Amino acid sequence: MNIRPLSDRVLIKINEAKEEKTAGGLLLSPKAVTGEPLMGEVAACGNGKHAANGELIPMSVKVGDKVMMSKNAGQTIKVDGEEYTLAFESEIMAIVD
């Protein structure tokens, strides 16, 4: 399946985070752990957003950029068995060099 985000949406492949253990030995999934933002790589992005005057505002990110975003940003989707996050460009906090 091929996904091409529209407008100012971005498809991000989130880096796998390690499971963490509580002091009592319980395993916490990476999504349950709070504090650190998610890191990932842009897999696809739309063309950009249109301003009120009709002018196209290009995307700030491009395919291959490493980005940081909040854990609760976007929607998690599965494409060919792999998990991705589909989010608006404005939900991305930073490009990581």
C-alpha positions in Angstrom: 0.0 0.0 0.0 1.3 3.5 -0.8 0.3 6.5 1.4 0.7 10.0 0.2 -0.3 12.6 2.9 -2.4 15.6 1.8 -1.9 19.3 2.5 0.3 19.8 5.6 0.2 16.3 6.9 3.3 14.2 7.5 3.8 10.4 7.8 6.4 9.6 10.4 8.0 6.2 11.2 8.6 6.4 14.9 11.9 4.9 16.3 11.4 1.9 18.5 11.8 2.8 22.1 12.9 0.3 24.7 10.4 -1.0 27.3 11.0 0.3 30.8 10.6 -1.5 34.1 9.1 0.0 37.2 10.7 -0.5 40.6 8.3 -3.4 41.2 9.4 -5.1 37.9 6.4 -4.3 35.7 7.1 -3.7 32.1 5.8 -0.4 30.6 5.3 0.0 26.9 7.1 3.0 25.3 3.7 4.8 24.8 2.9 4.5 28.5 6.1 6.2 29.6 5.8 10.0 30.0 8.4 12.7 29.7 10.4 12.1 26.6 9.0 13.1 23.2 9.0 10.6 20.3 11.7 10.6 17.7 11.1 9.4 14.2 11.9 9.8 10.5 9.7 11.5 7.9 8.5 8.8 5.5 6.2 11.0 3.4 4.7 14.5 3.4 2.1 16.6 1.7 2.8 19.6 -0.6 2.0 22.2 2.1 -0.8 24.4 3.3 -2.7 27.0 1.4 -2.8 30.5 2.9 -6.0 32.6 3.0 -4.9 34.3 -0.2 -4.4 31.0 -2.0 -0.6 31.0 -1.9 1.0 27.6 -1.1 3.1 27.6 2.0 5.7 24.8 1.5 6.5 22.2 4.1 9.4 22.8 6.5 10.2 19.1 6.6 11.1 16.7 3.9 11.4 12.9 3.5 14.3 11.6 5.5 14.3 14.3 8.1 14.6 13.1 11.7 12.0 14.8 13.9 10.8 15.1 17.5 7.1 15.2 18.4 4.8 14.8 21.4 3.7 11.3 22.3 0.0 12.2 21.8 0.4 14.0 18.5 -1.2 12.6 15.3 -2.9 9.2 14.7 -1.1 5.9 14.7 -1.8 3.8 11.6 -0.5 0.5 10.2 0.8 0.3 6.6 1.9 -3.1 5.4 2.3 -4.3 9.0 4.4 -1.4 10.2 3.2 1.4 12.5 3.4 5.0 11.5 2.1 8.3 12.9 0.1 10.6 10.6 0.3 14.1 12.0 0.0 17.7 11.0 3.3 19.5 10.4 2.5 21.9 13.2 2.5 18.9 15.6 6.2 18.4 15.0 8.3 20.1 17.6 11.8 20.1 16.0 14.0 18.7 13.2 16.9 16.9 14.7 20.3 17.1 13.0 
